[in-house]
């Protein structure tokens, strides 16, 4: 019987699309190189903080792509 008080460990967010941009941020999971390297030694609180920062980076990247797309620029002009 499993103890209900034991929390499941935070899953590694790696999506196996590893490629770092100019700021050493992975294009797949949006973690920094340092965050990737320290993942296995981080405690759960650090992992959750890393996931939050990565989610913010992904959101910012998507907004940057959308605002730079030709369709969004042409709709601004019309």
C-alpha positions as a printed NumPy array, in Angstrom:
array([[  0.   ,   0.   ,   0.   ],
       [  1.378,   3.409,  -0.983],
       [  1.638,   6.241,   1.49 ],
       [ -0.651,   9.067,   0.323],
       [  1.613,  11.658,   1.977],
       [  4.521,  10.91 ,  -0.367],
       [  4.594,  13.415,  -3.214],
       [  5.435,  12.287,  -6.708],
       [  8.75 ,  13.697,  -7.917],
       [  8.554,  16.474, -10.488],
       [  8.963,  15.012, -13.968],
       [ 11.873,  16.163, -16.098],
       [ 10.439,  18.566, -18.727],
       [ 12.885,  17.491, -21.44 ],
       [ 11.062,  16.899, -24.739],
       [ 14.153,  15.605, -26.608],
       [ 14.287,  18.635, -28.912],
       [ 17.507,  19.953, -27.435],
       [ 18.955,  22.961, -29.194],
       [ 20.264,  26.029, -27.387],
       [ 19.612,  29.56 , -28.597],
       [ 22.033,  32.5  , -28.296],
       [ 21.191,  32.904, -24.596],
       [ 21.758,  29.174, -23.857],
       [ 18.016,  28.52 , -23.529],
       [ 16.772,  25.189, -24.875],
       [ 14.314,  25.591, -27.754],
       [ 12.562,  22.377, -26.685],
       [ 11.906,  22.814, -22.956],
       [ 12.848,  26.506, -22.478],
       [ 15.227,  25.79 , -19.6  ],
       [ 18.618,  27.456, -19.387],
       [ 21.725,  25.337, -19.795],
       [ 22.44 ,  25.758, -16.074],
       [ 18.893,  24.66 , -15.184],
       [ 19.258,  21.57 , -17.369],
       [ 22.591,  20.648, -15.802],
       [ 21.373,  21.106, -12.228],
       [ 17.965,  19.398, -12.647],
       [ 18.932,  16.066, -11.045],
       [ 20.481,  17.718,  -7.982],
       [ 17.734,  20.343,  -7.508],
       [ 15.175,  19.881,  -4.751],
       [ 11.458,  19.912,  -5.582],
       [ 11.067,  23.626,  -4.831],
       [ 13.922,  24.49 ,  -7.209],
       [ 12.443,  22.232,  -9.904],
       [  9.037,  23.893,  -9.613],
       [ 10.692,  27.323,  -9.85 ],
       [ 12.612,  26.178, -12.944],
       [  9.377,  24.931, -14.535],
       [  7.687,  28.258, -13.826],
       [ 10.546,  30.228, -15.418],
       [ 10.578,  27.884, -18.434],
       [  6.833,  28.324, -18.894],
       [  7.267,  32.11 , -18.818],
       [ 10.037,  31.865, -21.424],
       [  7.874,  29.689, -23.693],
       [  4.998,  32.163, -23.409],
       [  7.298,  35.1  , -24.193],
       [  8.832,  33.238, -27.142],
       [  5.392,  32.429, -28.604],
       [  4.281,  36.05 , -28.235],
       [  7.491,  37.208, -29.904],
       [  6.903,  34.837, -32.837],
       [  3.262,  35.893, -33.195],
       [  4.093,  39.609, -33.123],
       [  6.83 ,  39.102, -35.726],
       [  4.668,  37.076, -38.131],
       [  3.649,  38.742, -41.426],
       [ -0.063,  38.124, -40.796],
       [ -0.008,  39.933, -37.458],
       [  1.889,  42.858, -38.992],
       [ -0.491,  43.15 , -41.951],
       [ -3.505,  43.132, -39.629],
       [ -1.974,  46.059, -37.761],
       [ -1.633,  48.023, -41.012],
       [ -5.261,  47.394, -42.049]])
